[in-house]
């Protein structure tokens, strides 16, 4: 008996992104039709880089001042 990965492995209906397994590659699809195939090592690095970028973007977004339409300085 052979194993079959779920299709998709992950999907998000809000942004229309999905992750699939395509043979020995990880395939990422976006709603606009873009598709990228990565090695497992590349996919792990992309996930780490994306997590880091989202964390940095969150820290900037938390500093947004809608009244002045600027980013507040970091306070300690």
C-alpha positions as CSV (number, residue, x, y, z in Angstrom):
1,X,0.0,0.0,0.0
2,X,1.3,3.5,-0.8
3,X,0.7,6.7,1.1
4,X,-0.8,9.8,-0.5
5,X,-0.3,13.3,0.9
6,X,-3.4,15.4,1.5
7,X,-4.3,17.7,-1.4
8,X,-3.8,20.5,-0.5
9,X,-1.6,20.1,2.6
10,X,-2.8,23.6,3.6
11,X,-5.0,26.2,2.2
12,X,-6.2,29.6,3.2
13,X,-9.5,30.8,1.7
14,X,-9.0,34.4,2.7
15,X,-5.8,35.0,0.7
16,X,-6.3,32.1,-1.8
17,X,-3.0,30.5,-1.0
18,X,-2.3,26.7,-0.9
19,X,0.6,24.3,-0.3
20,X,0.8,21.0,-2.1
21,X,3.3,18.2,-2.5
22,X,4.4,17.7,-6.1
23,X,6.6,14.6,-6.1
24,X,9.7,15.5,-4.1
25,X,8.9,19.2,-4.2
26,X,6.8,21.6,-2.2
27,X,4.4,23.6,-4.4
28,X,3.0,26.9,-3.3
29,X,0.0,28.3,-5.2
30,X,-1.5,31.8,-5.0
31,X,-4.9,33.0,-6.0
32,X,-3.6,35.0,-8.9
33,X,-2.3,31.9,-10.6
34,X,1.3,32.1,-9.5
35,X,2.9,28.8,-8.6
36,X,6.3,28.1,-7.2
37,X,8.1,24.7,-6.7
38,X,10.7,24.5,-3.9
39,X,12.9,21.8,-2.6
40,X,12.0,20.8,1.0
41,X,15.0,22.8,2.3
42,X,14.0,25.9,0.3
43,X,10.4,25.6,1.6
44,X,11.7,25.4,5.2
45,X,13.9,28.5,4.7
46,X,11.0,30.4,3.0
47,X,8.7,29.6,6.0
48,X,11.3,30.8,8.5
49,X,12.0,34.0,6.4
50,X,8.2,34.6,6.0
51,X,7.7,34.2,9.8
52,X,10.4,36.6,10.6
53,X,9.1,39.2,8.0
54,X,5.5,38.9,9.4
55,X,6.8,39.4,13.0
56,X,8.8,42.6,11.9
57,X,5.8,43.9,10.0
58,X,3.6,43.3,13.1
59,X,5.9,45.3,15.2
60,X,5.9,48.2,12.8
61,X,2.1,48.0,12.4
62,X,1.7,48.2,16.2
63,X,3.6,51.5,16.2
64,X,1.3,53.1,13.6
65,X,-0.3,56.3,14.7
66,X,-3.5,56.9,12.6
67,X,-3.7,60.5,13.8
68,X,-0.3,61.6,12.6
69,X,-0.1,58.9,9.9
70,X,3.5,58.1,11.1
71,X,5.2,55.3,13.0
72,X,5.8,56.1,16.7
73,X,9.4,55.7,18.0
74,X,10.2,52.6,20.0
75,X,9.8,53.2,23.7
76,X,11.4,51.1,26.4
